[in-house]
Amino acid sequence: MGEHRPTEAGEPNPQELLGSLPLRLSDLGQLVRNLIEQELASREISLLELRVLAICAMHPGITAVGVSGIVESGAYTISRVVQSLFQKGLLSRRRSRNDRREVRLRATRDGLALLRECQSQLEHPLAELLRPLSETQERSLAHIVETLLSAHL
């Protein structure tokens, strides 16, 4: 790596920026995302597919528009994910009786089984990631994450 030169007054300090909370949280998020994606690769399901499947399991009969609002992804992306999950037999689609344009989504038995397996499979890498923390720190982290997500999602 190159040498660090002192910064002049008023000049941005790249070292401070790289160590700042926003960028460190982004780094942590990317680390967690990478760990999850590595674990899911063997199951041939993406993180977004897993998320959509979990949402459909939590909200049987939800529409793609409803899923899109929760995941905050565009309709085209969600449509592709729903199609992929349907083709894999993990999601069922049923037209609404009231509006033929509306399609209701549900996780199938295979989809629910995959969710259980993935949940179990993801516990080990998470435990490894959190190993440096004490039980108290781990509970505090879980509480902080839940508080922040509840306030902003």
Number of C-alpha atoms within 10 A of each C-alpha: 3 4 5 8 7 8 10 8 7 6 8 10 13 11 9 9 12 12 11 11 11 10 12 13 12 11 13 11 12 12 13 15 12 13 15 19 18 15 18 17 11 8 12 11 17 16 17 15 18 18 16 23 26 19 19 26 20 12 15 14 19 18 20 21 17 17 23 17 13 13 15 12 13 12 15 11 12 21 15 12 20 23 15 15 21 18 11 13 14 21 23 21 18 13 14 13 9 7 8 9 9 16 17 17 25 24 27 19 14 13 23 18 13 19 19 12 12 17 11 10 14 16 12 12 15 13 12 9 13 14 11 10 13 10 11 9 12 15 12 13 14 11 12 12 12 11 11 10 10 9 8 6 8
